[in-house]
Amino acid sequence: MMQTALYKPVAMTLLPEASPPITSLKGPSPLVITSSVQDLPLEPSRAVVIVYGPNQETIVQVVAEILGKPWTTEPSLSTLGRGSTAVVIGILADELGRSLNGCEKPTGILVNTHCVDDGSFPDESLTDRCDYEFLYSLRSPYFRRDLTRFLSLILGQTRPHEDLKTKNRTNFISTTFPDVHAALPNLDILSVGSDAVEIRVDLLVDPSPLSVSGPVPSLRYVGQQLMLLRQHTELPIIFTTRCTKENGKFPMNDPGLFYKYLRRAIQWGVEYIDVELWLPEDIRRRLAEAKGNSIIMSAFHDFSGTWKWTSPDAPRIFAESAKYADIVKMIAMVNTIEANYELEYFRSTIKRAHGSYPLLSAVNMGQMGQLSRALNTVFSPITHPLLPMIAAPGQLTAAEINEALHIMGHLPKRDLYAIGSFRATPQSMFMEKCFNELSLPHTLTSIDRGPTGSIERVITQPSFGGASVHPPISSNATCILAASEAAHAIGLVDTIVAAESAAPKPQLVGENATWKGIRATLTRDYVPSAYSGRAAIILAGSESEASAAIFALRSLGVGAIYTVGFRASGPLADGLEPFTSIQSVKLVEQPFVIVSALPPEKSLLVQPLLRHYRTSGRASPPSTRGKVYLDLTRGERTGDPVGVAVRAGWTAYGIEDVNAWTTVETLRLLVGQNVPFDFVRMASGRVF
């Protein structure tokens, strides 16, 4: 059966950059939305071919819904490019060989999907014929979000590394459990302060009596463990197969075994792949050529205790690693404190000679090398007291690294503020808990917003280190000298960042974290390109209440945006179409997303729209019905719009999800630390 979505093909959408530039607000500044490589729409002519097992054809429709594209399970692959209108094509695994017989591989992406609920595992020959592979369990409540994350990565629509490499420092936590299940109860707290989670494949213990891999866990077990880990964290994953010589369990006499596991990790859509430098160059080259949107980390370890950063070997090893890697990781066991200073000199010479690509992550092992772990800024491996063992000698926790940085003067104390009626919400108290968990030296003071000029008195203090402001203030306020492009376009500042500068005092920059919280919420169950060219409706009592949502939707490349309850006149007004009557509503065939930012007493006014577009009587196949409802109403609502939306078939989110994502972004802006979304939600009292 062919399903054809009612959407209009659109040209390339112009979207905001991941880190918008700073704009002076002393003169007029037009709204400029620049191109972002990571959010390009899925080309209508490029097919995603889903290979599925018996009685599992539902996966094809779910993929099509996530992508917002038409689908079919009828045409053969040979018809691709010759009249087929479907962008998502499903084909039974047993029929794949016959469909490919006598024709070239299709120009699209071939994805093998396999449900593991019956304990089975994909046939290796079938996996080898496909570009990617997705393992899933229909019993998991995280199935849809896991699939969305997988598709976003392999299609290049989300690239977490592009954001992480702009941070001043990044950490990753290494899970050293023999079974990932043991980590799940504490995974949220384990990953506070981490930017990625490493799965040590060599430390997994396969309990199956059918396993014939010896000390190496079977691919079946590794695939299930990876699926489980990815379902329980939004953080990028680092896939590591450490050899026996480098404190792991993979045998060094079989380099092909490393290739087999690492190549499969790329097919599974893992964000980071750890490739040991000693592996034959041919294997490293082949992995680099097949990496897709995964990031290659080249790993060199020396446990001898005699290796020197000042030796000719050091730059040679970096150069060899850089051939096929995006990140070069060099780690050595040391016995003297001077080795840390030698490492810092080596780091500086590499930066002068090679710039910022590839990135260098370099630390010393052992007690004498702990100083280097604090000074390293690129993917420092960290541990946690709740882990059963440390992954390498001398590893520190995120809290210990922050304490060391503070003592050395690299992490000065900041006076941070929560300006507004913050004690009425848990956000300020939650941020204080995060500071304590991470041993950050900062203080957070909650103050009510006073009369005109009170904010100026706070932010001009010499020790001022940033503030979260709720409700937000105008980006044109006299106390805001500079603002990000997003904050300027939205017209509101909810975060004041003390950015490092060459001047004695940090530069104060107005930011808006709310729009990123909205965008992150909207892309949990749909890839960014699903919104491209689709209609949206926003209800609000004023333009300021809707502006962050408008900017977020524009960043996703939506088509027409219809407004209810307000008329826009600011930088975001261009292209908005107000609903002025019932007749206006009839002009919209089917919106893809509805956002309500109405005041609580008027929140029920959105309910007729939700019902209308669900029960309009028009012939809408499942892939073209209204998709997303986002409720931004704060306070006690009148009625139950979210419940109405769910019953009407919409994917619905409340303000709590947006608040949690906004808190994640606020902490990144103010203190440069990452706190997982699930930890924020858990701390706010809601269980997922």
C-alpha positions in Angstrom: 0.0 0.0 0.0 1.4 3.4 -1.0 1.2 6.2 1.4 1.7 9.7 0.0 2.2 12.6 2.4 0.5 15.9 1.6 3.6 18.0 1.7 5.2 20.4 -0.7 8.8 20.0 -1.7 10.8 23.0 -0.5 14.2 24.4 -1.4 17.1 24.3 1.0 16.0 26.0 4.3 18.2 28.6 5.9 18.7 27.8 9.5 20.5 29.3 12.5 24.0 28.2 13.4 24.6 26.0 16.4 26.4 28.9 18.1 25.0 32.2 16.8 27.4 35.1 16.7 27.3 38.0 19.1 25.5 41.1 17.9 25.9 44.6 19.2 22.6 46.2 20.1 23.7 49.8 19.9 22.4 50.0 16.3 19.8 48.4 14.2 20.4 44.7 13.3 18.3 42.8 10.9 17.3 39.2 11.5 19.8 37.0 9.8 19.3 33.2 9.9 22.3 31.5 8.5 22.8 28.0 7.0 23.5 25.0 9.2 25.0 21.9 7.6 23.7 19.6 10.3 20.0 20.4 9.6 19.7 20.0 5.9 16.4 18.5 4.8 16.3 14.9 3.6 16.2 15.2 -0.2 12.8 13.9 -1.6 14.8 12.0 -4.3 17.0 10.2 -1.8 15.4 7.0 -0.5 15.8 5.4 2.9 15.3 1.7 2.3 14.2 -0.2 5.4 14.9 -3.9 5.5 12.5 -5.6 8.0 11.8 -9.1 9.3 8.6 -11.1 9.1 5.5 -9.4 10.7 7.7 -6.3 11.4 6.5 -4.0 8.6 5.3 -1.5 11.2 8.9 -0.3 11.5 8.6 1.1 7.9 5.7 3.4 8.9 7.3 4.5 12.1 10.5 5.5 10.2 8.3 7.4 7.7 6.5 9.3 10.5 9.8 10.2 12.2 11.1 11.5 8.8 7.8 13.1 7.9 8.0 11.4 4.5 5.8 9.1 2.3 6.4 5.4 2.4 5.6 2.2 0.6 6.3 -1.5 0.9 5.4 -2.3 -2.7 7.9 -1.1 -5.3 11.0 -3.1 -5.9 14.3 -1.4 -5.4 14.9 -1.5 -9.1 12.2 1.2 -9.6 14.0 3.7 -7.5 14.8 6.8 -9.5 12.3 5.8 -12.2 9.0 7.1 -11.0 8.7 6.0 -7.4 7.5 8.8 -5.2 8.2 7.2 -1.9 11.1 8.4 0.1 10.9 5.5 2.7 10.7 2.1 1.1 10.3 -1.1 3.1 11.4 -4.5 1.9 11.3 -7.9 3.6 14.7 -9.2 4.5 14.1 -12.5 2.7 13.3 -10.6 -0.5 16.4 -8.3 -0.4 18.6 -10.5 -2.4 16.0 -11.0 -5.2 15.3 -7.3 -5.3 19.0 -6.5 -5.7 19.6 -9.2 -8.2 20.6 -7.8 -11.5 20.5 -4.2 -10.5 22.9 -1.8 -8.8 22.6 -0.9 -5.2 20.0 1.8 -4.7 21.2 5.4 -4.4 19.6 5.8 -1.1 20.6 4.5 2.4 20.0 0.8 3.1 19.1 0.2 6.7 18.6 -3.3 8.2 16.2 -3.3 11.1 15.9 -6.2 13.5 13.6 -6.7 16.5 15.4 -8.6 19.2 12.4 -9.4 21.3 12.5 -13.1 20.3 16.2 -13.4 21.2 17.3 -13.5 17.5 20.1 -11.6 15.9 20.5 -10.4 12.3 22.1 -12.6 9.7 25.7 -11.4 9.2 25.5 -11.6 5.4 22.4 -9.5 5.5 24.1 -6.9 7.7 27.1 -6.7 5.3 24.8 -5.8 2.4 23.3 -2.8 4.2 24.8 0.6 5.1 23.4 0.6 8.6 21.6 -1.6 11.1 19.1 -0.7 13.8 18.4 -3.2 16.6 15.2 -2.5 18.6 12.8 -3.9 21.1 9.1 -3.1 20.8 8.8 -3.7 24.5 10.9 -0.7 25.3 9.2 2.7 26.0 12.2 4.4 24.5 11.9 2.6 21.1 10.6 5.7 19.2 13.2 8.1 20.6 16.0 5.7 20.1 15.0 5.3 16.4 14.8 9.1 16.0 18.3 9.5 17.4 19.7 6.8 15.2 18.1 8.3 12.0 19.1 11.8 12.9 22.7 10.8 13.2 23.0 8.5 10.1 21.3 11.2 8.0 23.6 13.9 9.3 20.8 16.0 10.8 22.2 16.0 14.3 26.0 16.1 14.8 26.8 16.3 18.5 30.5 16.6 17.9 30.0 20.0 16.2 28.6 21.4 19.4 31.0 19.6 21.7 34.1 20.8 20.0 33.2 24.4 20.7 33.1 23.8 24.5 36.1 25.0 26.6 36.5 21.5 27.9 34.8 18.1 27.5 34.7 14.9 29.7 33.5 11.4 29.2 32.5 8.8 31.7 33.7 5.2 31.0 31.2 2.5 32.1 33.2 -0.4 33.4 30.3 -2.7 34.1 30.3 -6.3 32.8 26.5 -5.7 32.1 25.1 -2.3 31.2 21.9 -3.2 33.3 24.0 -2.7 36.4 24.7 0.9 35.4 21.1 1.9 34.6 19.8 2.7 38.1 22.6 5.3 38.6 23.3 6.3 35.0 21.8 9.8 35.4 24.0 10.7 38.4 27.0 8.9 36.9 26.9 11.1 33.8 26.5 14.5 35.5 29.4 16.6 34.2 30.0 14.2 31.3 29.6 15.0 27.6 29.7 11.4 26.4 29.5 7.9 27.7 32.0 5.2 26.8 31.0 1.6 26.5 34.0 -0.6 27.2 33.1 -3.5 25.0 36.1 -5.5 26.1 34.9 -5.4 29.7 31.5 -6.7 28.9 30.9 -10.3 30.1 28.6 -12.3 27.8 26.6 -14.7 30.0 25.3 -16.8 27.1 26.5 -20.4 27.1 26.3 -20.2 23.3 29.0 -17.6 23.1 32.2 -18.9 21.4 34.1 -15.7 21.5 36.2 -16.5 24.5 37.1 -13.4 26.5 35.5 -11.2 23.8 31.7 -10.7 24.1 29.7 -11.8 21.1 28.3 -9.3 18.6 24.8 -10.3 19.7 25.5 -9.4 23.3 27.4 -6.2 22.4 24.5 -5.1 20.1 21.9 -5.6 22.9 24.1 -3.8 25.4 24.6 -0.9 23.1 20.9 -0.7 22.4 20.1 -0.7 26.1 22.7 2.1 26.9 21.5 4.3 24.1 17.9 4.0 25.2 18.8 5.3 28.6 21.0 8.3 27.9 20.8 11.2 25.4 24.6 11.6 25.6 26.8 10.5 22.6 28.4 7.1 23.0 32.1 6.2 22.6 32.5 2.6 21.4 35.8 1.1 22.6 37.5 -2.3 22.0 40.7 -2.1 24.1 43.4 -4.7 23.5 45.3 -6.8 26.0 48.4 -4.7 25.7 46.5 -1.5 26.6 44.7 -2.7 29.7 41.8 -4.4 27.8 40.8 -7.9 26.8 40.7 -8.0 22.9 43.5 -10.3 21.6 46.1 -8.5 19.5 46.7 -11.5 17.2 43.5 -10.9 15.3 43.3 -7.3 14.0 40.3 -8.4 11.8 38.3 -8.9 15.0 38.7 -5.2 15.9 37.6 -4.2 12.4 34.5 -6.5 12.6 33.3 -4.9 15.9 34.2 -1.3 15.0 32.7 -1.5 11.6 29.5 -2.9 13.1 29.5 0.0 15.6 29.5 2.5 12.7 26.6 0.6 11.2 24.8 0.8 14.5 25.1 4.6 14.4 27.5 5.1 17.3 28.7 8.7 17.6 32.4 8.0 18.5 34.5 5.0 17.5 37.8 4.4 19.4 40.4 3.0 17.0 43.7 1.9 18.4 46.8 3.2 16.6 48.6 -0.1 16.5 46.0 -1.6 14.2 47.2 -2.1 10.6 46.9 1.1 8.5 44.6 -0.7 6.0 42.1 -1.3 8.8 42.3 2.2 10.1 41.9 3.6 6.6 38.9 1.4 5.8 37.2 2.4 9.0 37.8 6.1 8.2 36.3 5.7 4.8 33.2 3.9 6.1 32.6 6.1 9.2 29.6 8.1 7.8 28.7 10.6 10.5 30.5 8.8 13.3 33.7 10.4 14.7 36.9 8.5 14.7 39.1 8.7 17.9 42.6 7.4 17.3 43.9 5.9 20.6 47.6 5.5 21.6 48.6 4.1 25.0 52.0 3.4 26.5 52.1 1.6 29.9 55.9 1.2 30.0 56.6 4.3 32.1 59.6 5.1 30.0 57.9 6.9 27.1 58.6 10.6 26.8 56.6 13.5 25.4 59.8 15.2 24.5 60.9 12.2 22.3 60.8 12.3 18.5 58.2 9.6 18.7 55.5 12.0 20.1 55.0 14.2 17.0 55.4 11.2 14.8 52.7 9.3 16.6 50.4 12.3 16.4 51.0 12.7 12.7 50.3 9.0 12.1 47.1 9.1 14.2 45.9 12.2 12.4 45.8 10.4 9.1 42.5 8.7 9.8 41.1 10.4 12.9 39.0 13.4 14.0 40.4 13.2 17.5 43.9 12.0 18.5 44.1 10.5 21.9 47.5 9.9 23.4 48.0 8.5 26.9 51.2 7.5 28.7 52.1 6.1 32.1 54.5 8.5 33.9 56.5 8.4 37.2 57.4 12.1 37.6 55.5 15.3 38.0 57.8 16.9 35.3 56.1 14.7 32.7 53.0 16.8 33.0 54.9 19.9 32.1 56.4 18.1 29.2 53.0 17.1 28.0 51.7 20.7 28.2 54.6 21.9 26.1 53.9 19.1 23.6 50.2 20.1 23.5 51.2 23.7 22.8 53.5 22.7 19.9 50.8 20.6 18.3 48.3 23.4 18.5 50.8 25.8 16.9 51.6 23.3 14.1 48.2 21.8 13.4 45.6 24.3 14.7 42.4 22.8 16.0 42.1 19.8 13.8 42.4 17.1 14.6 41.7 17.7 18.3 44.3 16.4 20.8 43.2 14.6 23.9 46.3 13.8 25.9 46.8 12.7 29.6 49.3 10.9 31.8 48.3 7.9 33.7 49.2 7.1 37.3 49.2 9.2 40.4 51.9 11.5 39.1 49.9 12.1 36.0 46.7 13.4 37.6 47.6 17.0 37.0 47.4 16.4 33.3 43.9 15.1 33.6 42.8 18.4 35.0 44.7 20.4 32.3 43.5 18.4 29.4 40.4 20.0 27.8 39.4 17.5 25.1 37.5 14.5 26.2 39.1 13.9 29.6 38.2 10.4 30.8 36.6 10.6 34.2 35.4 8.1 36.7 32.7 8.0 39.4 32.6 6.5 42.9 29.5 4.4 41.9 31.5 2.6 39.1 32.8 -0.9 40.1 36.4 0.0 38.9 38.4 2.7 37.3 39.1 2.3 33.6 42.7 3.5 33.8 45.3 4.2 36.6 44.9 7.7 38.1 41.5 8.6 36.7 39.7 11.4 38.5 36.0 12.2 39.0 34.5 15.4 37.5 34.3 16.8 41.0 38.0 16.2 41.6 39.0 17.8 38.4 37.0 20.9 39.2 38.5 21.1 42.6 42.0 20.9 41.1 41.2 23.5 38.5 39.9 25.9 41.2 43.0 25.4 43.3 45.3 26.2 40.3 43.3 29.3 39.4 41.8 27.8 36.2 38.3 27.8 37.6 37.8 31.0 39.6 34.8 31.4 41.9 31.8 33.2 40.3 28.8 34.9 41.9 25.9 33.7 39.9 22.3 34.9 40.3 18.8 33.7 39.7 16.9 36.9 39.1 13.1 36.8 39.4 10.6 34.8 41.5 13.0 31.8 41.4 12.2 30.3 44.7 8.7 29.5 43.3 10.4 27.0 41.0 12.9 24.2 41.6 15.4 25.5 39.1 17.6 27.5 41.3 17.7 24.9 44.1 18.5 22.3 41.4 21.4 24.3 40.1 22.8 24.6 43.6 22.7 20.8 43.9 24.5 20.5 40.6 27.2 22.9 41.8 27.7 20.7 44.9 27.7 17.4 42.9 30.4 18.8 40.6 32.4 20.6 43.4 32.1 23.9 41.5 33.2 26.9 43.7 30.4 29.2 42.5 27.7 30.6 44.6 24.1 31.1 43.4 22.0 33.8 44.9 18.2 34.1 44.2 16.9 37.6 44.2 13.6 39.1 43.3 13.5 41.6 40.5 13.3 45.0 42.0 12.6 48.4 40.5 14.1 49.8 37.4 17.9 49.7 37.6 18.1 46.9 40.1 19.5 44.4 37.5 22.1 46.9 36.4 23.4 47.1 40.0 23.8 43.3 40.2 25.5 42.7 36.9 28.0 45.6 37.2 29.5 44.1 40.4 33.1 43.0 39.9 32.4 39.4 40.9 29.3 39.0 38.7 29.6 35.7 36.9 26.3 35.4 35.1 22.6 35.1 35.7 19.4 33.4 34.8 16.5 35.8 34.4 12.8 34.8 34.7 10.7 36.2 33.4 13.1 37.3 30.7 14.0 40.9 30.0 14.1 42.8 26.7 17.2 42.3 24.6 17.1 46.1 24.1 17.4 46.7 27.9 20.1 49.3 28.7 21.9 46.7 30.9 22.4 44.4 27.9 25.3 45.7 25.9 25.6 42.7 23.5 23.3 39.8 22.7 23.5 36.6 20.7 21.8 36.6 17.3 19.0 34.4 18.7 18.4 36.6 21.7 18.3 39.7 19.5 15.8 38.1 17.0 13.6 36.8 19.8 13.8 40.1 21.6 14.2 38.5 25.0 17.2 37.6 27.2 16.8 34.8 29.8 20.5 34.2 30.5 23.3 36.7 31.0 26.7 35.1 30.3 30.0 36.4 31.6 32.0 35.5 28.5 35.8 35.3 28.7 37.6 38.1 26.9 41.0 39.8 26.7 39.7 42.7 28.8 40.1 42.7 32.6 36.4 42.2 33.0 34.4 39.5 31.2 32.1 40.6 28.4 28.4 40.3 29.4 26.3 38.7 26.7 22.6 38.3 26.6 21.5 34.8 25.6 18.2 33.0 25.1 18.2 29.4 26.2 14.4 28.8 25.9 14.4 28.5 22.1 16.9 25.7 22.4 14.8 24.0 25.0 11.8 24.2 22.7 13.8 22.8 19.7 15.3 20.0 21.7 11.8 19.0 22.8 10.4 19.1 19.3 13.1 16.8 18.0 12.8 14.0 20.5 10.4 12.0 18.3 11.0 13.5 14.9 14.2 14.3 13.0 14.7 18.0 12.2 13.8 17.7 8.5 10.4 16.3 9.4 9.3 19.9 10.0 10.8 21.2 6.8 8.1 23.1 4.8 5.3 22.0 7.0 2.6 24.3 8.5 2.6 25.4 12.1 0.1 27.2 14.3 1.0 29.2 17.4 -1.4 30.5 20.0 -0.3 33.1 22.5 -1.6 36.2 24.3 1.3 38.3 22.9 4.2 38.3 20.6 6.8 38.1 23.3 5.2 34.9 24.7 5.5 33.2 21.3 8.8 34.6 20.0 11.1 31.8 21.3 8.8 29.2 19.8 8.7 31.0 16.4 12.5 31.2 16.3 12.8 27.5 17.2 10.3 26.5 14.5 12.2 28.7 12.0 15.4 26.9 12.9 13.7 23.7 11.9 12.7 25.1 8.5 8.9 25.1 8.9 6.8 26.5 6.2 3.9 28.9 6.9 3.4 29.8 10.6 -0.2 30.8 11.5 -0.8 32.9 14.6 -3.8 33.0 16.9 -4.3 35.7 19.6 -1.6 38.1 18.6 0.0 40.0 15.7 3.7 40.1 15.4 5.6 43.2 14.5 9.2 42.5 15.4 12.1 40.9 13.5 10.2 37.5 13.5 7.0 39.0 12.0 8.0 38.4 8.4 6.1 35.4 7.0 3.7 35.0 9.9 0.0 34.8 8.9 -2.6 35.6 11.5 -5.9 33.7 11.9 -8.6 36.3 11.9 -11.8 34.1 11.6 -13.1 30.6 11.4 -12.6 30.8 7.6 -8.9 31.4 8.2 -8.7 28.0 10.0 -10.2 26.3 7.0 -7.4 27.5 4.8 -4.9 25.3 6.6 -5.2 21.7 5.3 -3.3 20.2 8.1 -0.6 21.7 10.5 2.3 19.5 11.4 2.8 21.3 14.8 0.6 23.4 17.1 2.2 25.4 19.9 0.2 27.0 22.7 1.7 29.7 24.8 -1.6 31.0 26.1 -2.0 32.2 29.7 -3.4 29.6 32.1 -6.9 31.0 32.2 -7.2 30.7 28.4 -5.4 27.4 27.9 -8.5 25.5 26.9 -8.9 27.6 23.8 -6.5 25.4 21.9 -8.6 22.3 22.4 -11.1 22.9 19.5 -8.1 23.3 17.1 -6.6 20.0 18.3 -9.9 18.2 17.8 -10.7 20.0 14.5 -7.5 18.8 12.8 -7.9 15.3 14.1 -11.5 14.9 13.1 -11.7 17.2 10.1 -13.0 14.4 8.0 -10.4 14.9 5.3 -8.7 11.8 3.9 -5.4 12.0 5.7 -3.1 8.9 5.8 -1.4 8.4 9.1 1.9 9.9 7.9 0.2 13.3 7.2 -1.9 13.9 10.2 -1.1 16.5 12.8 2.0 15.4 14.6 3.2 17.5 17.4 1.5 19.6 20.1 3.6 21.6 22.5 2.0 23.3 25.5 4.1 26.2 26.8 1.5 27.4 29.3 2.8 28.0 32.7 0.8 27.6 35.9 -2.5 25.9 36.6 -4.2 25.3 33.2 -7.9 25.5 32.5 -8.9 22.2 30.9 -6.5 19.5 29.8 -5.0 20.4 26.4 -2.2 17.9 26.6 -4.7 15.1 27.4 -7.0 16.2 24.6 -4.0 16.2 22.2 -2.9 12.7 23.1 -6.4 11.3 22.7 -6.7 13.1 19.3 -3.5 11.3 18.1 -0.9 14.1 18.6 2.5 13.6 20.1 2.2 16.0 23.0 4.8 17.7 25.2 4.3 20.0 28.2 6.2 22.9 29.6 8.0 20.6 32.0 10.0 19.1 29.1 10.9 22.5 27.8 11.9 23.7 31.2 14.2 20.7 31.7 15.9 21.2 28.3 16.2 24.9 29.0 17.9 24.2 32.4 20.4 21.9 30.6 21.2 24.7 28.2 21.4 27.3 30.9 24.0 25.3 32.9 26.0 24.9 29.7 26.0 28.6 29.1 26.7 29.7 32.7 29.2 27.2 34.0 30.2 25.1 30.9 29.0 21.9 32.5 26.7 19.3 31.0 23.9 17.8 33.1 21.8 15.1 31.4 18.2 15.9 30.6 16.9 12.8 32.4 18.8 13.9 35.6 17.1 17.3 35.4 13.7 15.7 35.0 14.3 13.2 37.8 15.4 16.0 40.1 12.3 18.0 39.3 10.2 15.2 40.6 8.8 13.6 37.5 9.6 10.0 36.6 9.8 9.1 32.9 
